[in-house]
Amino acid sequence: MRLDRRAVLAGLTVVPLAGAARAAGSARSEGGADAILDSVFATHGPPALAGGIVTRDGLIWSGVRGVRRQGTDTPATLQDRWHLGSNTKAMTAATWARLVEAGRARWDQPLTEVFPEIAADPAWAGVTLETVMAHRSGLRDEDVITLPVLLAAGGDVRPLPEQRLDLVRTALSKAPGWTQGEYGYANINFVLAGAAIERLTGQAWETAIAERLFEPLGITAFGFGAPEGDQPWGHRPFGETLIALDPATKPDNPAFMGPAGTCHMSLPDYARFVQMYLTEGGGVLSPATMARITTAPEGPGRPYGFGWLIQPSAPWAKGPVLAHEGSNTLWHATTIIDSAAGVGAIALSNAHAKGGPATQQLAQRLIIERPGA
């Protein structure tokens, strides 16, 4: 599969929440959430579009429209699995938070302490995992995840922790290509965070996140890469049409990028993760930890931390707003959370070209108009 490398490695097109469609107090759509979903689906026409409203009580509404594959009549369902792309990053950060609470890790733990055997450039001294997960490390994707690395990944049969450790060596062997302390979004930051989880647990990131985060949250319908079996397929544009890509062809980013963006999940199970941010950790993380991972570390550029763009306020929100988007150029996911109000919105699609604007609009309208919430 040929990937749009710029789109794959950029990974974040944050919803312009301050200028979103409607301000607080404006009229709600007649017909509620289903009418909103119908309207957005009709406007943008992706193969399938799913949405959910989450409160402190859990998933209070969900809906789906469309088909699993363009050109077929098999409908998408509410139990189907959706590729989350870069929305995986918040899950990696939450897994690190679990290790911190267990006394296995620290927020201020330097990369060089986690990987002491690597001969690191002096510029990396003192760069912590918190800095990494705020995209302020100075790492750039193009300096580490190069085209030769991407081309070789498909034939690399080594265990994924070995592949990620090689990327750590490459990243730390030279001075950063970006200004340290300044926001600069890069998937490699979370690949390194995943490698750090692997080093401290002795488990592959895929196993660690399943056992240490998904299991306590009750999440069972998940996996990594393109969903296989009787599930929606991702789509890519071909002229004016969309072409469905068979999961057997492995249409996704390289598997080593898992901690930055390869998780797939059903909408109800993804809602369990979102609910954690509405319930002060829901017993899986402490309220103090939740306060930390929903506060952006200081520095120039976007207020980002721990897998979320963290906007201090919005006209319709009761407090800070968390938002993130994910895409591997074949799927699109958009999530927005108003923790103080106890509500979050999820929007998912099995396409990026049409699904991107569709999920953005759907998530915005669900969080702002809040039908039934």
N, C-alpha and C positions, 0 to 999 in steps of 0.2 A: 504494500500500500504506500502510495506517495502522500506524504503529509505536507501541509502548509507550515513550514518550519517556523515562520514568524508567528502565526496564530498559535501553534502548539506551545511554543516557548513563552509567549506573552501571557496567555492564560487568564487574564483578568481585565474585564471591561466593566468597571464598577457602575452600578445604577446611579444616575444623577439625582439622588434622593432629595436634595434641597430644592430642585426644580421639578419635582414629580408632578404627575398629572393633576392632582387635586389636593387642596389644603384641608386641614382638619375642619370639620363642621360643614363641609360641602355635602350636597345631596348624594345619598346612596343610590346605587343602581336598583331599579325595580327588578324583582325576581331573584335577588340575592346572588350568591356565589356561582350558582349554575348559569345564571344569565351572563355574568361577567366572563366565565369560561367560554360560553357559546360565542359571545361577541369577539373575544380575542382570537379564538380559533378561526372564526370566519374571516376576520381581518387579515391574518397572517398566513393561514393555510399550511402549517407544518404537517407532516404525516400524522403525528400524534402530539397531544399536549395534555399534561396532567398537572393538577394543582391541589394544594392542601392548605388549610388554616389550622394552626396549632395554638393551643392555649395551655395554661398550667395543668388543665385536665387531660391534655393529650390532643389527638387529631379529631377535631370536631366537625370538619367537613373535608371531603375530597371528591374529586371528579376527574374524569378522563374523557377525551374525545379523540377520534381518529383511529388509524390502523397501525399495526406493528410494522408493516412494510408497504411502502408506496407501490401502488399497482396491484395490491391484493385487497381482499375484503375481511381479513381477520382482524377484529377490533382489538385495540389495546385495552388492558384491564387494570383495575385498581391494585392488583397484586403483582403486576409486572415489575421488572427491575430496570432501573435507569442509570446510565453512566453519569457520575457526579463531577467528573473532571477535577478542577482545582478546589472544589468544595471539600475534597478529601483533606486539604491542608489543616482545617480546623480539627479534624479527627486525629491527625498526627500530633498536633499541639496538645490535644486533650489526653492523648496517651502519654506524652511526656509529663503532663501534669499529674497523672496517676503515679508515675514513677517518683516524682518529687514528693508527693504525699506519703509514699511508701518508704521514703528515705533512701531511695536508690539513685536519685539524681538531684541536681540543683538548677535553679533558674540562672544563676550566675556562673555556671560551670563552663569554663573555656573549652573550645574545641580541642585545643592542644592538650588539655588534661584528659579528655575522653580518648584521644588517639596519641598517646605519648611516644609511640614508636615511629611516628611519621616525622621526617625532617621538615618542619614547617618554616616558611618564610617568617622573619621576625614581625612582619606586619600583623600576623594572626595572633600574637600574644594578647591575651585578654579579651578576644572576641568570644562572647558567650552564646549559649543556646538561645537565650532570650533575644539577643541581638539578631541571631540568625532567623528566628521565627517572626521578627518584625521587618524582615527584608532590609536590614541596615548593616549587614556584614561587609558589604563591598563586593560580594560575589556577583558575577554576571553569567548568564547561561552560555553565551557565546564563547566564553573563556574555558568552559569545562565540557559542556554537552555539545561538542563540535559535530560537524557533519560526518566525519569519519566514525565518531563514536556512535552516532545514530545509525549509520549504515551497517556497522559491525554488530549492533545489538541483536538483530534478528537471528544471527547464527551463534550467539554466545550461550553455551550450555552450562556455564558455571552457575553455582548457587547465587541467587540474587544478592545476599550479603557480601559476597566476594566482588561482584560487579560494583556495588555501591562503595565498597571500601576503595576500589581503584579510583572512583570519582573523588573521594575524599583526598586521596594522595595527590591527584591532579590539582584539585582546588587549593590545597594548602602549600603546594610546592613553590608557588610564585605569589607575588604581591597582588592584592585585589585590583580589579580593573575599574572599580567604581569607588566613589568617595565613601569611606567608612563612616557610619553614623547618619548618612543621608539615605532616605528611602529610595530603594531601587528594586522593583519586583523581579524575582528570579526563582524559577522552579528548583534550581540547584540548592537553594537554601533548605528546602524541605526534604530533598533527597539526603542532604547531610544530616538533618534532624532525624530522619529515619535510620540512617546508618548509626547515629549515636544511640538510638533506642536499641538497635541490634547489638551494639557493643556492650551496653550495660545489662541487657537481659539474656544475651546468648541465644536469642531467638530471631528468626527472620521477622522483619517488620510486619509482614502479613499475619504471622502467628501471634505476635505480640499485640497488635491492635485488636485482633479477634478475641483473644483471651482476656486482655486487660481493659478493654473499652466496650466492645460490642456485647460480649457475654453479660457483663453487669447491667447493661442497658436493656437487655432482652432482645437484642437485634439478632435475627437468624437468617433473613433473606438478603444476603450480601455476597459479594465476590470481588474479583479484581480483573480488570480488562473489560472487553466487550461482553455483555451478558450472552450466554450460550443457551441452546435449547429453544423451547417455545417462548420466546421473548421478543420484544421490539428489537429491530436492527437499526444501527446508526445509518445516516444518509449523508451523501455528499452531492453538491450541485454538479450537474452536467448540462451546460447550456441553460435552458429554461426549465429543466426537469430536475428531480432528485433521484439518485440511484441508491438503493439499499445495498449495504455491504455485508456479506455473509460473515458471521463471527468466526467461522472456521479459518478465515484468512487472517485472523488476528488484527483486525482494524483498530489499532489503538496506539498510544505512545509506547515506547519501550517499557518493558516490565520493571526495569530498574527505577523508573520514575514513579513507582507506586506511591510513596509517601507524599508526593507532590500532586498526584491527580489521577489514579486509575481505579478508584473504588466504584463499584456499582451497588445499588440497593433498591429495595422496594420503597414506594412512597410511605407506607405506614411505618416501616422501620426507620427510614430517614427522619420521620417525624419524632421518633423516640429520641434521636440525637438532638434535634432542635428543642424539644421539650426540656432537655437538661439545662438550657440557657434561660428558661422561663421559671425554673424551680430551684434556683440557687444550687444547681448541681444535682438535684434529684437523688441525693444520697450516694451518688457515684463520685462526685467531687465535692469538696467543702465549699461553703459560701465564700470563704476568704480566697480560695483558689479561683472560684468563678469570677470574683471581683477583679482578680489579677489578669485573667485571660480575656477579660472584656474591657480592659483599659489599654490604650495604645501607648507604648513607650515613647518618650519625648524625642523630638528630633525634627529636622527639616523635611518637608515633603508630606505625603499623605499620612493621615493617622491610621496606621495599620499595625495589627498585632495578632499573633496566634491564630492565623487563618481567617481573619476578618478585617475588612475596612470598618473602622469604628468612628462613626460620625457623631460628634458631640450632641447634636440636636437636629430636629426637623420640625416644621410647623405642625405636623399631625401627630408627632410622637410625644410620649410622656417622659422620655429620657434618651440616653444615647442609643443610636441605631447601629446594629451590626448588619453588614451586607457582603455578599460575595457571589461571584459567578464562576462557573466552570465549564470548559469545553475542550474536547479533543479534536475539534473541527467537524465532528460527526454527530454529536449530541450537545445539549445545552441545559444547564441547571442554573437557576437564580433563587437565592434565599435572602430574605430580609427579616430581621428580628427587632422588635421593640420590647426589650426585656422588662422595662419598668411597667409597661401596660400589660405584660403577660401574654403577648400574641406574636406569632411568627407566620410568615407566608412562604410557601414552597411552590416553585413552578419548574416543570421538567419537560423536555422534549427529546425526541430521537432524531433531531436535525439541528444543525447550527445556523445555516444560512437563513432559514425561516423561523427556526425555533429560538434563535437568540432574541430577536425583537419580541417574539411572542411570550417567552418566559419573563423578559424584563417587564413588559406591560402587565402581564397577569399578576406577577408578584407585587408590583407597585399598587395595582388596583385592589388586590386582596388585603394588603396591609393598611392601605389608606382608608378604604371604604368599610372594611371589617364587617362584612355581612354575617350576622349571627354570632359574632365574637363579643 
